[in-house]
Amino acid sequence: MKKQGRSLAALGYTKPQTYEELRAVLSSGTVHFPKRLRQVAIFLWQHPSDVALGTIAQVAEQAGVQPSTLVRFAQIFGYAGFSDFQGLFKDHVKGSWPEGRARDGQDRAATEPNADLHFLNGMVGASQASLGRIDNSFDIASFERMVDLLAAADLIYVIGSKRAFPVTTYLSLTLSQQGVRNVLVDNVGSTALDQISCIGKRDAVLAVSFSPYNSITPDLVAVAYERKARIVAITDSTFSPLVKFSDTWLEVVESDFAGFRSLAASLAVGMALVHGVVARRTAADGHD
């Protein structure tokens, strides 16, 4: 543990005093965690309210690790234990209404005698929390950059699988309805690599991927990167393998309820991208 602490200090980091400082360290890309600690880092990044309001046992269970792993993670950053480290998250979520509102919604759902309505209320709360994060911390500069790159592309390849596939399917459909040429890389018959075989430097990729990042999407994006295509991504943390390949990316973290995760924010951001691309192209045509 002392060795790990010295290694962090050698990188020039001091003990984070705020959640924002901790995020800056995690997003720097210079701290490399072993598998379990990386798993903790991803969970802390995506679920600050759960970390702030849960016990160490609850947070460990949600993150899929042992409580001792949380303690070890906290000690790497100079904290004596997890409870001290947890203070960063408590301070962060005090004024954060989306997470609070979602938790209130879950509490109301828990008192609802109808099991189906209980679940519906929980999912509505999760969707509201997801959308609220977008409202509070949207990176408009990255968004505008994404729109510019996609609008300038000859052909847009839309890539996403597993949980991201409903998002990419709808984005591809909407792009087509708006007259924007695109290819949905759906991997039917395991043909994804063939579907992107003609991608070139005048094309662009819109990729969507969420943790645990165990889909084919990063491999496909890597091929596009080698072919010099422009790449933009919607993903849920700085630990996503898409980040290193992307010209720019947007962070979208979806809340979950009873093990089911919302897609509300991802779809909203995706639709805004489509709208932006169509508007850019229309404006460009008007100047020709």
MIZA-852835 format. One record per residue (C-alpha): residue number from 1; residue in one letter; x, y, z. Coordinates in Angstrom, 2 decimals, decimal comma. Last residue first. Layout:
% residues N
[pt NUM; A; [X; Y; Z]];
...
This chain:
% residues 288
[pt 288; D; [-23,71; 26,97; -51,68]];
[pt 287; H; [-24,60; 28,95; -48,56]];
[pt 286; G; [-27,99; 27,28; -48,15]];
[pt 285; D; [-26,41; 23,86; -48,48]];
[pt 284; A; [-24,13; 24,64; -45,52]];
[pt 283; A; [-27,09; 25,75; -43,40]];
[pt 282; T; [-28,96; 22,56; -44,21]];
[pt 281; R; [-25,89; 20,50; -43,40]];
[pt 280; R; [-25,41; 22,19; -40,05]];
[pt 279; A; [-29,12; 21,84; -39,15]];
[pt 278; V; [-29,15; 18,15; -40,08]];
[pt 277; V; [-26,06; 17,49; -37,97]];
[pt 276; G; [-27,47; 19,41; -35,01]];
[pt 275; H; [-30,79; 17,55; -35,09]];
[pt 274; V; [-28,97; 14,22; -35,25]];
[pt 273; L; [-26,77; 15,23; -32,32]];
[pt 272; A; [-29,81; 16,36; -30,30]];
[pt 271; M; [-31,43; 12,99; -30,99]];
[pt 270; G; [-28,35; 11,22; -29,66]];
[pt 269; V; [-28,25; 13,37; -26,52]];
[pt 268; A; [-31,90; 12,53; -25,79]];
[pt 267; L; [-31,39; 8,85; -26,59]];
[pt 266; S; [-28,41; 8,59; -24,27]];
[pt 265; A; [-30,27; 10,48; -21,52]];
[pt 264; A; [-33,30; 8,19; -21,59]];
[pt 263; L; [-31,45; 4,87; -21,80]];
[pt 262; S; [-32,33; 3,82; -18,24]];
[pt 261; R; [-30,65; 0,88; -16,57]];
[pt 260; F; [-32,40; -2,15; -15,11]];
[pt 259; G; [-30,79; -3,76; -12,05]];
[pt 258; A; [-33,61; -2,80; -9,68]];
[pt 257; F; [-33,41; 0,80; -10,89]];
[pt 256; D; [-30,58; 2,25; -12,93]];
[pt 255; S; [-29,13; 5,67; -13,64]];
[pt 254; E; [-27,51; 6,44; -17,00]];
[pt 253; V; [-24,22; 8,29; -17,25]];
[pt 252; V; [-23,60; 10,21; -20,46]];
[pt 251; E; [-20,07; 11,54; -21,00]];
[pt 250; L; [-19,54; 13,03; -24,43]];
[pt 249; W; [-16,59; 12,35; -26,70]];
[pt 248; T; [-14,12; 14,07; -28,99]];
[pt 247; D; [-11,60; 13,02; -31,61]];
[pt 246; S; [-12,09; 9,55; -30,18]];
[pt 245; F; [-9,64; 6,65; -30,13]];
[pt 244; K; [-8,38; 7,05; -26,55]];
[pt 243; V; [-11,93; 7,65; -25,27]];
[pt 242; L; [-13,45; 4,52; -26,81]];
[pt 241; P; [-11,78; 2,23; -24,24]];
[pt 240; S; [-14,08; 3,76; -21,60]];
[pt 239; F; [-12,21; 4,71; -18,43]];
[pt 238; T; [-13,12; 8,40; -18,83]];
[pt 237; S; [-16,68; 7,40; -18,13]];
[pt 236; D; [-20,13; 6,79; -19,60]];
[pt 235; T; [-19,87; 6,75; -23,37]];
[pt 234; I; [-21,11; 8,68; -26,37]];
[pt 233; A; [-18,37; 8,74; -28,96]];
[pt 232; V; [-16,97; 10,68; -31,88]];
[pt 231; I; [-14,50; 9,31; -34,40]];
[pt 230; R; [-13,07; 10,83; -37,57]];
[pt 229; A; [-11,81; 8,16; -39,96]];
[pt 228; K; [-8,04; 7,74; -40,28]];
[pt 227; R; [-8,22; 4,04; -41,32]];
[pt 226; E; [-6,40; 3,04; -38,13]];
[pt 225; Y; [-9,08; 4,86; -36,12]];
[pt 224; A; [-11,82; 3,00; -37,99]];
[pt 223; V; [-10,18; -0,30; -37,05]];
[pt 222; A; [-9,93; 0,79; -33,40]];
[pt 221; V; [-13,62; 1,74; -33,49]];
[pt 220; L; [-14,46; -1,81; -34,51]];
[pt 219; D; [-12,43; -3,28; -31,67]];
[pt 218; P; [-13,96; -0,84; -29,16]];
[pt 217; T; [-17,50; -1,81; -30,28]];
[pt 216; I; [-17,17; -5,60; -29,98]];
[pt 215; S; [-18,70; -5,57; -26,50]];
[pt 214; N; [-17,21; -5,96; -23,04]];
[pt 213; Y; [-17,18; -2,28; -22,10]];
[pt 212; P; [-18,49; -2,94; -18,55]];
[pt 211; S; [-19,52; -0,18; -18,98]];
[pt 210; F; [-21,33; 1,66; -21,76]];
[pt 209; S; [-20,64; 2,12; -25,47]];
[pt 208; V; [-21,94; 4,35; -28,27]];
[pt 207; A; [-19,95; 5,07; -31,41]];
[pt 206; L; [-20,59; 7,69; -34,09]];
[pt 205; V; [-17,95; 7,04; -36,71]];
[pt 204; A; [-16,97; 9,45; -39,46]];
[pt 203; D; [-16,06; 9,23; -43,13]];
[pt 202; R; [-13,64; 11,26; -45,25]];
[pt 201; K; [-10,70; 9,30; -43,82]];
[pt 200; G; [-12,05; 5,97; -45,01]];
[pt 199; I; [-14,46; 3,17; -44,12]];
[pt 198; C; [-14,71; 0,44; -46,74]];
[pt 197; S; [-14,23; -2,53; -44,39]];
[pt 196; I; [-16,75; -1,21; -41,88]];
[pt 195; Q; [-19,49; -3,73; -42,67]];
[pt 194; D; [-16,92; -6,49; -43,18]];
[pt 193; L; [-15,68; -6,06; -39,62]];
[pt 192; A; [-19,28; -6,16; -38,37]];
[pt 191; T; [-20,16; -9,34; -40,29]];
[pt 190; S; [-20,85; -11,65; -37,36]];
[pt 189; G; [-24,03; -12,85; -39,09]];
[pt 188; V; [-25,70; -9,56; -38,20]];
[pt 187; N; [-22,98; -7,29; -36,78]];
[pt 186; D; [-25,35; -4,28; -36,63]];
[pt 185; V; [-23,05; -1,59; -38,03]];
[pt 184; L; [-25,73; 0,91; -38,99]];
[pt 183; V; [-24,42; 2,70; -42,07]];
[pt 182; N; [-25,23; 6,35; -42,72]];
[pt 181; R; [-26,32; 8,82; -45,37]];
[pt 180; V; [-28,23; 11,74; -43,87]];
[pt 179; G; [-31,66; 12,21; -45,49]];
[pt 178; Q; [-33,53; 13,10; -42,32]];
[pt 177; Q; [-35,28; 9,73; -42,19]];
[pt 176; S; [-31,89; 8,07; -42,60]];
[pt 175; L; [-30,45; 9,99; -39,65]];
[pt 174; T; [-33,49; 9,01; -37,58]];
[pt 173; L; [-33,10; 5,32; -38,40]];
[pt 172; S; [-29,38; 5,39; -37,62]];
[pt 171; L; [-30,00; 7,13; -34,31]];
[pt 170; Y; [-32,72; 4,63; -33,41]];
[pt 169; T; [-30,48; 1,66; -34,11]];
[pt 168; T; [-27,58; 3,30; -32,28]];
[pt 167; V; [-29,63; 3,73; -29,09]];
[pt 166; P; [-31,21; 0,27; -29,19]];
[pt 165; F; [-27,68; -1,17; -29,72]];
[pt 164; A; [-26,10; 0,47; -26,67]];
[pt 163; R; [-27,22; -2,32; -24,33]];
[pt 162; K; [-25,57; -4,98; -26,50]];
[pt 161; S; [-23,89; -3,29; -29,45]];
[pt 160; G; [-22,97; 0,13; -30,78]];
[pt 159; I; [-21,62; 1,58; -34,00]];
[pt 158; V; [-23,12; 4,17; -36,36]];
[pt 157; Y; [-20,96; 4,68; -39,45]];
[pt 156; I; [-21,50; 8,13; -40,94]];
[pt 155; L; [-20,75; 8,69; -44,62]];
[pt 154; D; [-19,30; 11,71; -46,42]];
[pt 153; A; [-18,52; 13,35; -43,09]];
[pt 152; A; [-18,72; 17,12; -42,52]];
[pt 151; A; [-21,93; 17,00; -40,46]];
[pt 150; L; [-20,47; 14,28; -38,22]];
[pt 149; L; [-17,34; 16,29; -37,44]];
[pt 148; D; [-19,22; 19,54; -36,82]];
[pt 147; V; [-21,85; 17,87; -34,61]];
[pt 146; M; [-19,19; 16,19; -32,49]];
[pt 145; R; [-17,35; 19,49; -32,04]];
[pt 144; E; [-20,58; 21,16; -30,94]];
[pt 143; F; [-21,15; 18,42; -28,36]];
[pt 142; S; [-17,60; 18,63; -27,08]];
[pt 141; A; [-17,96; 22,37; -26,52]];
[pt 140; I; [-21,42; 21,94; -24,95]];
[pt 139; D; [-20,16; 19,60; -22,24]];
[pt 138; F; [-23,41; 19,02; -20,32]];
[pt 137; S; [-23,11; 19,02; -16,54]];
[pt 136; N; [-26,41; 19,99; -14,95]];
[pt 135; D; [-28,98; 19,34; -17,68]];
[pt 134; I; [-27,27; 16,12; -18,70]];
[pt 133; R; [-27,24; 14,99; -15,07]];
[pt 132; G; [-30,96; 15,75; -14,85]];
[pt 131; L; [-31,69; 13,49; -17,81]];
[pt 130; S; [-30,17; 10,53; -16,00]];
[pt 129; A; [-31,95; 11,39; -12,75]];
[pt 128; Q; [-35,28; 11,70; -14,54]];
[pt 127; S; [-34,75; 8,35; -16,23]];
[pt 126; A; [-33,94; 6,68; -12,90]];
[pt 125; G; [-37,04; 8,19; -11,32]];
[pt 124; V; [-39,21; 6,97; -14,20]];
[pt 123; M; [-37,65; 3,53; -13,81]];
[pt 122; G; [-38,47; 3,46; -10,11]];
[pt 121; N; [-42,03; 4,62; -10,67]];
[pt 120; L; [-42,52; 1,88; -13,26]];
[pt 119; F; [-41,06; -0,75; -10,90]];
[pt 118; H; [-43,37; 0,17; -8,04]];
[pt 117; L; [-46,27; 0,43; -10,47]];
[pt 116; D; [-45,68; -3,19; -11,45]];
[pt 115; A; [-45,35; -4,30; -7,82]];
[pt 114; N; [-48,58; -2,63; -6,72]];
[pt 113; P; [-48,35; -1,82; -3,01]];
[pt 112; E; [-46,44; 1,45; -3,55]];
[pt 111; T; [-44,31; 2,22; -0,49]];
[pt 110; A; [-41,06; 1,30; -2,26]];
[pt 109; A; [-42,06; 3,48; -5,21]];
[pt 108; R; [-42,13; 6,52; -2,97]];
[pt 107; D; [-38,62; 5,72; -1,75]];
[pt 106; Q; [-37,49; 5,16; -5,35]];
[pt 105; G; [-38,88; 8,54; -6,34]];
[pt 104; D; [-37,10; 10,18; -3,42]];
[pt 103; R; [-33,88; 8,52; -4,62]];
[pt 102; A; [-34,44; 9,86; -8,13]];
[pt 101; R; [-35,10; 13,34; -6,76]];
[pt 100; G; [-31,94; 13,28; -4,74]];
[pt 99; E; [-29,88; 12,13; -7,70]];
[pt 98; P; [-31,31; 14,88; -9,90]];
[pt 97; W; [-31,14; 17,60; -7,19]];
[pt 96; S; [-27,39; 17,73; -6,58]];
[pt 95; G; [-26,84; 20,25; -3,82]];
[pt 94; K; [-25,58; 17,84; -1,19]];
[pt 93; V; [-24,21; 15,46; -3,83]];
[pt 92; H; [-20,63; 16,76; -3,91]];
[pt 91; D; [-20,16; 17,17; -0,16]];
[pt 90; K; [-21,23; 13,58; 0,41]];
[pt 89; F; [-18,95; 12,38; -2,38]];
[pt 88; L; [-15,81; 13,96; -0,95]];
[pt 87; G; [-16,83; 12,74; 2,52]];
[pt 86; Q; [-16,66; 9,15; 1,28]];
[pt 85; F; [-12,85; 9,34; 1,48]];
[pt 84; D; [-13,06; 9,80; 5,23]];
[pt 83; S; [-15,46; 6,84; 5,53]];
[pt 82; F; [-13,31; 4,70; 3,21]];
[pt 81; G; [-10,18; 4,73; 5,30]];
[pt 80; A; [-7,06; 6,65; 6,25]];
[pt 79; Y; [-7,18; 8,74; 3,08]];
[pt 78; G; [-4,09; 9,44; 0,97]];
[pt 77; F; [-5,44; 8,69; -2,47]];
[pt 76; I; [-4,16; 5,11; -2,46]];
[pt 75; Q; [-5,78; 4,73; 0,95]];
[pt 74; A; [-9,25; 5,28; -0,51]];
[pt 73; F; [-8,75; 2,48; -3,05]];
[pt 72; R; [-7,53; 0,08; -0,35]];
[pt 71; V; [-10,57; 0,86; 1,78]];
[pt 70; L; [-12,85; 0,22; -1,18]];
[pt 69; T; [-11,07; -3,08; -1,83]];
[pt 68; S; [-11,54; -4,07; 1,83]];
[pt 67; P; [-15,29; -3,70; 1,33]];
[pt 66; Q; [-15,13; -6,56; -1,24]];
[pt 65; V; [-16,03; -5,85; -4,87]];
[pt 64; G; [-19,09; -5,87; -7,14]];
[pt 63; A; [-19,55; -2,10; -7,19]];
[pt 62; Q; [-23,09; -2,41; -5,84]];
[pt 61; E; [-21,97; -4,85; -3,15]];
[pt 60; A; [-19,03; -2,66; -2,15]];
[pt 59; V; [-21,25; 0,42; -1,97]];
[pt 58; Q; [-23,73; -1,40; 0,27]];
[pt 57; A; [-21,04; -2,79; 2,58]];
[pt 56; I; [-19,32; 0,60; 2,84]];
[pt 55; T; [-22,64; 2,15; 3,76]];
[pt 54; G; [-24,48; 4,10; 1,11]];
[pt 53; L; [-25,40; 7,78; 0,72]];
[pt 52; A; [-22,24; 9,28; -0,76]];
[pt 51; V; [-21,24; 6,27; -2,86]];
[pt 50; D; [-24,76; 5,93; -4,26]];
[pt 49; S; [-24,77; 9,66; -5,04]];
[pt 48; P; [-21,40; 9,49; -6,79]];
[pt 47; H; [-22,52; 6,74; -9,17]];
[pt 46; Q; [-20,64; 6,88; -12,48]];
[pt 45; W; [-17,15; 7,90; -11,39]];
[pt 44; L; [-17,28; 5,85; -8,19]];
[pt 43; F; [-18,35; 2,77; -10,18]];
[pt 42; I; [-15,61; 3,22; -12,76]];
[pt 41; A; [-12,96; 3,71; -10,07]];
[pt 40; V; [-14,12; 0,62; -8,16]];
[pt 39; Q; [-13,82; -1,58; -11,26]];
[pt 38; R; [-10,38; -0,08; -11,88]];
[pt 37; L; [-9,49; -1,10; -8,33]];
[pt 36; R; [-10,57; -4,65; -9,07]];
[pt 35; K; [-8,68; -4,91; -12,38]];
[pt 34; P; [-5,39; -3,28; -11,39]];
[pt 33; F; [-5,33; 0,51; -11,59]];
[pt 32; H; [-3,36; 2,78; -13,90]];
[pt 31; V; [-3,03; 6,41; -12,86]];
[pt 30; T; [-1,75; 8,54; -15,75]];
[pt 29; G; [-4,99; 8,78; -17,71]];
[pt 28; S; [-5,74; 12,22; -16,32]];
[pt 27; S; [-9,42; 11,35; -15,94]];
[pt 26; L; [-8,95; 9,77; -12,51]];
[pt 25; V; [-6,91; 12,69; -11,20]];
[pt 24; A; [-9,39; 15,26; -12,49]];
[pt 23; R; [-12,27; 13,23; -11,07]];
[pt 22; L; [-10,64; 13,33; -7,63]];
[pt 21; E; [-10,22; 17,10; -7,87]];
[pt 20; E; [-13,91; 17,45; -8,78]];
[pt 19; Y; [-14,91; 15,28; -5,82]];
[pt 18; T; [-13,04; 17,67; -3,54]];
[pt 17; Q; [-9,92; 17,67; -1,36]];
[pt 16; P; [-7,89; 15,23; -3,43]];
[pt 15; K; [-4,65; 14,27; -1,61]];
[pt 14; T; [-1,81; 15,63; -3,70]];
[pt 13; Y; [-0,79; 14,39; -7,11]];
[pt 12; G; [2,64; 14,93; -8,62]];
[pt 11; L; [3,04; 11,58; -10,31]];
[pt 10; A; [5,53; 10,60; -7,61]];
[pt 9; A; [2,76; 11,05; -5,06]];
[pt 8; L; [0,73; 8,34; -6,79]];
[pt 7; S; [3,71; 5,96; -6,83]];
[pt 6; R; [4,44; 6,69; -3,20]];
[pt 5; G; [0,86; 5,72; -2,28]];
[pt 4; Q; [1,11; 2,49; -4,28]];
[pt 3; K; [4,35; 1,55; -2,54]];
[pt 2; K; [2,86; 2,36; 0,84]];
[pt 1; M; [0,00; 0,00; 0,00]];
